[in-house]
Amino acid sequence: MEHVHLAVEEDDLYSGYNDYNPTFDSEELENDAGFQQAVRTSHGRRPPMTAKFPGTAIGSRPLASSFGSRIPMASSMGRPMTGAMLDGAARPMTAVRAAGYTSSLARGSTFDPLGQSRGPAPPLEAKNEDTPEEKIKILEKKVNDLIEESCMAQSMGALQLALEKAKEAGRKERALVRQREQSGNADHINLDLTYSVLLNLANQYANNEMYPEALNSYQVIVKNKMFSNAGRLKVNMANIYFKQKNYPKAIKFYRMALDQISNVHKEMRIKIMQNIGVVFVRMGQYSDAITSFEHIMSESPNIKTGFNLILCYYAIGDRERMKKAFQKLISVPLGIDDEDKYIPSNDDASSNMVIEAIKNDKLHQMERELKTLAEKYIMTAAKLIAPAIETSFATGFDWCVDMVKTSQYVELANDLEINKAITYLRQKDFNQAVETLKTFEKKDSRVKSAAATNLSFLYFLEKDYDQADRYADLAMNADRYNPAALINKGNTVFVKQDYEKAAEFYKEALRNDSSCTEALYNLGLAYKRLNRLEEALDCFLKLHAILRNSAQVMYQLANLCELLEDPQQAIEWLMQVISVTPTDPHALAKLGELHDGEGDKSQAFQYYYESFRYFPSNIDVIEWLGAYYIETQFCEKAIQYFERATLIQPTQVKWRLMVASCYRRSGNYQKALETYKDIHCKFPENVECLRFLVRLCTDMGLKEVQEYATKLKKVEKMKEIREQRVKSGREGSGRGRREGREGSAGSAVSQSEAKQPSPLLDSGRDSSHSSSSTKGERLSARMRSLPASNEPYEASSPKELDVSYVDPLGPQMERPKTGAKKRVDDDDFADEELGDDLLPE
């Protein structure tokens, strides 16, 4: 223990480790000649150091044997000083670099075993982009980016941009090929890149309907033998010829593509053969199309091909083969899983979560769409061949129903039965339709509800509202969530003028099916009848968001805006109606009326004139146009309109008087006299006509003046006698009825209300009826205010102008609404639109 030293607290435990002889520094080994010589020797040893120790090497080394005394090891004699000299000899070289530990930072260097204090690594050497290889790589990347941008633009619908990108990619690719040739790497041309550029360019040409350019691009690919599988592109070329209606060439290229595709690609061959069959159908070569379709149905049957095969058999009139094709069609496997797997079980919670997750995923949606498409094809095929395969369509339907019942589409049998009833309806055989639908009263709830719904609608159209209400209740009891049944029930309540209850049924239908447009439309009409105009406007605005181009909806919006005293907005909606139906005379007339109300006579004249051009029998439009020409001092042009009004209403004397007045105003007195004489022959008791005849004959100095004056006095006397009789009769009966008048006032009101028409849908007709009566009273009043025979008729004063011309419309402030029948008549809509989805097409 004499060589063991205990450390004092003040001593540094790691002192001396950083103090070493520079001779032992490993970084200086490269400059050590002895070390380098030892490395170069075969044994890796230093040569013996004979210079410092004279004598032989053996004599100079102490022998350690069991017979001699042992020399104690250095380790047993205590730790030697680092870098100390032993007996004048140098210490053997060891890893003497310090570990870096120290108890004091002041002594020695900072602890940095990873050498982080040296700073960051030097940057990598930058690539030289001036070399030909780097330029080629950069250009290839640009071409690939352009192809990708072109495809992305096409997916977003920017076809023109996609074509521009494809052309630019073609230009870059050609520059790339030239650069490879110049650098001597022509053998390393990227054929895949060239193929991609040409194919994308051809596709973009085809998408932009630049078919000759697309065909040229495809031809470049097809003729190049270096492109493998380029023969498939002949299908694309055939598709272009098909769009160009060059059917023989389309078949040629389809067959060329079919020859170049091996039997391994069975699905592609089937699709090409299907295209060939469709082209033969377009050409009318049904036998050749049948050959293609039959081969497909034997190899890989599908719904679409089976339906096309039935169409071909129907075209050639082959009944038996139609039946066989229909049986093949309903036996085509769809490859759809059973719907029962989507019904959750009550036991396993984890499986229920999985079922909920996959119940409405993309795969299930695709399966539903495929099944819906198959049912549509089967229903269409059955409706098509049913009248052709048997002597009567009823027998044919029965055969189709029997076949469907034995197939996987059992639920379609009832739908076919309902279609049978619809066919009876189209043949105007209502009794058979009703009998067929009544057979479903004992079926399951869904079918019973559908049949009762159709029966309710039939009785509603026949105005048998009691039966319609009965079957609507039956449909609702069978399926309370059937929106069509609720609409029919609401309609039957609507005609009984219980608008609040009808609105409740329409709301319930909307809760069951928010996309039911009929319920929303009828709800708006119910609110309109209830004078809840804001709510009605909200309903029709929602409906307009669903049915953007519905003229009926837009007209209702215009009518509501007019009722809400917003004529400018009403004009905007009517302009949208005109954009959808530009030849609608009633909408044009309404536009003219609104512009007239706003004081814009020229715009009103334009719309009224257009309305007259499309429908020259609207008496209100004719009346306005005639009055407009008289106001603008073009009486000659007004004559043709009043003459047309005379043809439409030959028993109305006022139109003939207007024609005569126009002749008189234009200075054609002889024609005016002839017209008045003609009026007197047809209406001999007309006082106004006789007065004008007396005046005209007096001013023209004719002999008939006395004759007409005598007739005028006689007619006026008869008129006075008639008025006195009426007056005396009223005075005599007035005393007896005076007491009961107050008691019968309510019944009179009810009777007058009973006489008013009760259309299902509110169209403002009540105002038009009152308007027409007011208009007639005003016209007759103006007729009675004509001047006496002794007054001049050629006076140019405004007062004379007013009394001599009977304005059919009166002053602007008193002019009523035209009352022209609207484009969407509410009564017509009640018969045709309420619940029109109840009868499937």
Salt bridges, closest charged atoms under 4 A:
GLU2 OE2 - HIS3 NE2 3.39
ASP12 OD2 - ARG107 NH1 2.89
GLU27 OE2 - ARG97 NH2 2.42
ASP32 OD2 - ARG46 NH2 3.87
GLU140 OE2 - ARG180 NH2 2.41
ASP145 OD2 - LYS141 NZ 3.25
GLU149 OE1 - LYS165 NZ 3.04
GLU267 OE2 - LYS271 NZ 3.81
GLU294 OE2 - ARG321 NH2 3.03
ASP318 OD2 - ARG321 NH1 3.69
ASP337 OD2 - LYS341 NZ 2.68
GLU339 OE1 - HIS364 NE2 3.40
GLU356 OE2 - LYS359 NZ 3.20
GLU390 OE2 - LYS323 NZ 3.00
ASP398 OD1 - LYS420 NZ 3.08
GLU411 OE2 - LYS371 NZ 3.95
ASP415 OD1 - ARG446 NH1 3.80
ASP469 OD1 - LYS489 NZ 2.57
ASP473 OD1 - LYS489 NZ 2.92
GLU500 OE2 - ARG532 NH1 3.30
GLU504 OE2 - LYS507 NZ 3.87
GLU508 OE2 - ARG480 NE 2.87
GLU535 OE1 - ARG532 NH2 2.85
ASP538 OD2 - LYS542 NZ 3.51
GLU562 OE2 - LYS590 NZ 3.15
GLU562 OE2 - LYS817 NZ 3.77
ASP584 OD2 - ARG823 NE 2.64
GLU593 OE1 - LYS590 NZ 3.45
ASP596 OD1 - LYS601 NZ 3.09
ASP596 OD2 - ARG815 NH1 2.89
GLU610 OE1 - ARG613 NH2 2.75
ASP620 OD1 - LYS775 NZ 3.27
GLU631 OE2 - ARG815 NH2 3.82
ASP678 OD2 - ARG656 NH1 3.96
ASP678 OD2 - LYS682 NZ 3.88
GLU704 OE2 - LYS677 NZ 3.89
GLU707 OE2 - LYS711 NZ 3.46
GLU716 OE2 - ARG691 NE 3.67
GLU800 OE2 - ARG695 NH2 3.98
ASP825 OD1 - ARG765 NH2 2.18
ASP827 OD2 - ARG765 NH1 2.85
ASP828 OD2 - LYS821 NZ 3.27
ASP831 OD1 - LYS463 NZ 3.87
